[in-house]
Amino acid sequence: MSTISKRVFSKKFLDRLSKPLSEADVKPQLVLNEKTGKSYWRPPQVSLRTQADLRKACIQEGIDPVSMGLPPLAPKKPLRILPNKGEKHERMRGEREQNIRNNLDRMPQIIEAWKEDKLKEASKKKTTMPF
């Protein structure tokens, strides 16, 4: 939890700390409508923002927020960092450089094969006639 600055709460707001909250006050409730038979969610009586303010006031006053009926804080999830998508040429750079290295390593064989093909093509064009 981040550091809490000394916020000034009103007397009326601090009086709410005198009686604990029930679970129905801080959590949404599934309620069954007896006339229609349908169920719906009733929002909590105390909004999340007010719950956060009550939690801060409890900490300032030295009271445990859980003892007041406020739900315990959920542990924070670790931050999920994804790499930037980047431009396509940046994403393909490693693969392209690897292809270039492979081609440079095979260059002597490629040159030999090209020379052989060129000699074969030249020999095909030569006539068998002596003149």
C-alpha positions in Angstrom: 0.0 0.0 0.0 1.3 3.4 -0.8 2.1 6.0 1.8 -0.9 7.7 3.2 -0.7 11.4 3.5 -2.4 13.1 6.5 -5.8 13.6 5.0 -8.3 15.5 7.1 -11.6 13.6 7.5 -14.7 15.3 8.8 -16.1 14.5 12.2 -19.3 13.1 10.6 -17.1 10.7 8.5 -15.0 9.6 11.5 -18.2 8.8 13.4 -18.8 6.0 10.9 -15.8 4.2 12.4 -17.7 3.8 15.7 -19.9 0.9 14.4 -18.6 -1.9 12.3 -19.9 -2.6 8.8 -21.7 -5.8 7.9 -20.9 -8.0 4.9 -24.1 -6.7 3.2 -22.8 -3.2 3.5 -19.5 -3.8 1.6 -20.3 -6.7 -0.9 -22.9 -6.9 -3.6 -25.8 -9.2 -2.7 -27.8 -11.6 -5.0 -31.4 -10.9 -4.2 -34.4 -12.9 -5.3 -37.5 -11.0 -6.4 -40.4 -12.9 -4.8 -43.0 -11.4 -7.2 -41.3 -12.2 -10.5 -39.0 -15.0 -9.3 -36.0 -13.4 -11.0 -32.8 -12.7 -9.1 -30.6 -9.6 -9.5 -27.5 -8.2 -7.9 -28.0 -5.4 -5.4 -24.9 -3.1 -5.2 -23.2 -2.7 -1.9 -24.5 0.0 0.5 -21.0 1.5 0.9 -19.3 2.3 -2.4 -15.8 1.2 -3.1 -14.5 4.8 -3.0 -16.1 5.3 0.4 -14.7 1.9 1.6 -11.2 3.1 0.5 -11.7 6.4 2.5 -12.9 4.4 5.5 -9.8 2.2 5.2 -7.6 5.2 5.2 -9.4 6.8 8.1 -9.0 3.5 10.1 -5.3 3.4 9.4 -5.0 7.1 10.5 -6.9 6.4 13.7 -4.9 3.2 14.4 -7.8 0.8 13.9 -7.6 -2.4 12.0 -9.8 -2.1 8.9 -10.7 -5.8 8.9 -12.0 -5.5 12.4 -14.4 -2.8 11.2 -15.9 -5.2 8.6 -14.0 -3.9 5.6 -12.7 -6.8 3.4 -9.0 -7.4 3.5 -6.9 -6.0 0.6 -6.3 -8.5 -2.2 -2.7 -9.1 -3.0 -1.6 -7.2 -6.0 -0.9 -9.2 -9.2 2.6 -9.0 -10.6 3.0 -6.5 -13.4 2.9 -8.2 -16.8 5.3 -6.6 -19.1 4.9 -7.3 -22.8 7.6 -6.3 -25.3 6.6 -3.6 -27.7 5.2 -4.8 -31.0 7.7 -2.7 -33.0 7.9 -2.4 -36.7 7.9 -5.4 -38.9 11.5 -4.9 -40.1 12.6 -4.7 -36.5 10.8 -7.9 -35.6 12.3 -9.7 -38.5 15.8 -8.4 -38.0 17.2 -11.4 -36.2 15.9 -13.9 -38.7 17.1 -11.8 -41.6 20.6 -11.4 -40.2 20.8 -15.2 -39.5 19.8 -15.8 -43.2 22.6 -13.4 -44.3 25.2 -15.2 -42.1 24.1 -18.6 -43.4 24.3 -17.4 -47.0 27.8 -15.9 -46.4 29.0 -19.2 -45.0 27.7 -21.0 -48.0 29.0 -18.5 -50.5 32.0 -20.5 -51.8 29.7 -23.5 -52.7 27.2 -21.1 -54.3 29.9 -19.5 -56.4 31.3 -23.0 -57.5 27.8 -24.2 -58.4 27.2 -21.0 -60.4 30.5 -21.4 -62.3 29.6 -25.0 -63.1 26.2 -24.1 -64.4 27.7 -21.3 -66.5 30.2 -23.8 -68.0 27.4 -26.3 -68.7 25.3 -23.6 -70.5 28.3 -22.6 -72.5 29.1 -26.2 -73.5 25.4 -26.6 -74.7 25.8 -23.7 -77.0 29.0 -25.0 -78.6 28.4 -26.9 -81.8 29.9 -30.3 -82.5 31.0 -29.1 -85.9 34.7 -28.4 -86.3 34.2 -25.1 -88.1 
